[in-house]
Amino acid sequence: MRSPLERTGLFPTSIGAAFLGIISSIALYQILQFGGSIFSGQTSASSSSRSSIQSSLRASSSSSVFIEKLCGNATLDPGEQCDLGYRNGIGTCTKECKALTCGDGIVTQQLGEECEPIRVKAPTKDPISNTIIASGGYLPMGLCGTVCAHPVVGPDGKESGGCRWKFLPMCLSPSSAFVVISSSSSSSEKPAASSSISSKKAVVCGDGVKEAKEQCDQGSQNSNTQPDACRTNCALARCGDGVLDPLNAELCDKGGLNSNTVPNACRTNCKKASCGDGVIDLSETCDGGLDCTPDCTKKPQPVQQLCGNGKIDGAEKCDDRNQKSGDGCSSTCTIEARKPVCGNGRIEKGELCDDGAANSDTLPDHCRLTCKHPVCGDHIVDAGEQCDDGNLEQRDFCMNSCLPTLCGNGIVEADEQCDDGNKVTLDGCAPECRLEVLHAAAPKSMSNSALFLLSSLFSFVAGVLGTLTVRLMPKLGQSL
């Protein structure tokens, strides 16, 4: 048989079971009377609690349902607003299983509260929005200075918002007007105490009172390390203070190391580095641009897209930074067969030279306009030439070697009649390259060579005869 304290189900209708139910109820009554209640976290049983228990005892005799309610069992029982178990009192649920809300007089950081408006008996109307503030009523906000925002009653009758500091224009007068709505719905105008702090009172950050230019002041709870806490300089937690504040939706906060340009750094809006923030992080190959995918990786580029980038990639044979054909490199970056162009500065097939704009048919020693080297016979006296008459005629004053005509060089040139390559006379060609007449009776049809032979023979015979005459004359004289 189970102990009466372990019984949580329905009572049976039998007499024995009813008797046990009465005993268990009496035991619970004694606990409530002498040792504090286990209902709703109360420390002592009130008269109303005892009367309710007595009613439960009477109801138990009629075999009704008895439900044991324990605040702190992590189960939301009837009459409880919340129940977080062992976390009651340290979160948004009190030890009495009451939910913390804006307007309860407790600044709850877990709810993002910065302040608590002061409640008054009569409900009030917000002079700015002209809306009724919670039915319980709050000390009206001023129209200037720093005030704590009230929660607003919505169409469903529930309160929302509020409990955050509002920074209104600086007060220029000691008070501002507001409207208080009484419980009888009659209204009267009353001045609201000025939210500005007297200049005579010294402002002390950390005294728990928000004053003058302080953004917040939570007294001893001010902290430079706790998330979402008022800082020790009475400034609100913000992105960039080096503390991760969840209520500000911060995902990171490295203080002065936050950066919008350093890879993988926490950004200046306290968001983590991510694809799309314009910074190439360590896990990314790109971040933005037409060639970047949504996951910050570069798009693969086909070969045909590489043609035209000025670099010979893959199977390319050329790349002239465009995708046009007809310029020597085709649109697919293959070499095109084309006629050479003299004057483009490139020595191409069939050309001997090409100096581009420096090609000339008038200047000595220049590449000609036909992309040929300068030669004898082009009408221009180049280096090594003494003349250039532009022809290959050997019998003029400039020979084919671009040297001037010269008597005695063995070549009949210009106005020479002969040129036997020497300066000897009586050989048929005078030293002046003129023909010599050696015998008057010689037939006109005789050649110069024949005349030369005859004259030579005649001279030889005459010489021999003269010699004999000289030698024989003495002997003839003796004989006589």
Steps between C-alpha positions, in 0.01 A plus 500: 500500500636846404560773754233771518760762406577314177138497390428749221223324304124464541352370828310175469142490615563228753481589870860391572639715226293797616638455852858510371422814299372676812815407692726642224302824489532542876876452471523773237292728723746457783791586274330818386421605856845451653770484238430725202312414185613303200237686296620781277830541690341681799682497838182479719143390446250781491148470627378491143735212426371309807141556397577379149664189640202436723282525192730249334460267797124518471525444128722199549225323690289515186769319292611816302839549333783626726801645314818575689642837386871563557670825379845398382413160354562638147135435418250779437226422752170688538556841658861523384614751236825314440713222647863455395584257780835564660547806277216687670635825643796527262320535169173655391296303757497585872527251785124542542442386140401850389615620157719813496368771272554866426323697772556252783752731667797268430755585230544165324799497266390169352197685359717781366373746759705808578263659752159463669231770486345598834140386544225728635147417606325668210559401133671757283501615141823543305506871399707423188317201348167582673458132586391361837790356695447175695187483711696501824636841406854633510659823603461694177802563283620854449516661160872561519816361651567129555198287595417132538258385231167357615353175369199557279172309521411341171156424353510161672546668837858373539795721576801512268819703456630751747771483766758661273654844536363771273720799429275800437609859430669682787256655745483879478245539785481338845193294412301362210129424466332162499147363540398260782184299437319416823317176564172686445616590146511870590820674403695784648827660405787476742860600464753221477818525693787598277714209387808719493739490791574812699829652407577540870510124554824325412461226239648174626520206260435182694250632757216317330331823389504600136595866494589773252686355203515146636349247262438255784602432861443163662716576801712208612379299201684730259759287324743512210503121465141385556287471185233768456591670830526874547868580466706650782496837322119487506483442125275240342649178371590551136669332208871561523539492880659154487208322674261270320154644569218265386229763556667717238492202261879487503662186364854608587681799649878531502500869591775689318578193289162517326564573133319516167819439300702235689418141393312292760476793743186585693331774301433848638129416527593210728408241236728213410697507178285346230472453128363817348664753731748604230806355676673184374530286813722194541231257388407710195660538159300812415233724650288690251533562128372336185747210522407415861230248595251558786714276724809717433685263267623601156298389202681256267607674181485305173791518257313717253461764767874503563578586138550873489657550842846564353643174639559181304298245700442132438492412131520863382762582236468876538305760700487862382255622774194480278268244346510634144613313193700642211776656705737204500348341812152355454203528736592154634862604558651306209755649261345621174673470159510848347707700248800684637459873536810705422529792738349342813841478662505119493717299259251261348516238228668633183641811672873570551446790738220710648569808707138613492468876460878529453486318165613741223574507127693831522724472807833316473543164671130473600270202454311571179123536478493156340660357818820425304854595589660797315689386185709649219264619232224638725591863418629561858872520575535275805808414703774343276360659185657793312214542258158350428328591171219254554578274202707200409660661194873433510600746225400820679684710752387282800571133479277219627715490814399861573856613437584767240651406158884479487726468195733206539271277700453266202132599453386720210280758673336832429678672207800261494590353157706227652642388832776238487564524876842673462663829421730369222514686164521351152299203615189605317342677802654817618532577874199729460293203390504621136570280203851532346545506115824305430504464110337734254464239223338253721162408380223659686360162556805391701450472866712673756671174585608439142635850472688448822658176370605661171648802666686281742639284222605804305675645799680168565624472143617859497684448820677185376606670179637796684708278726648306209591820320689632796700181539581450130609853412853478653578178321386646165724797552812285556433298195478804286 
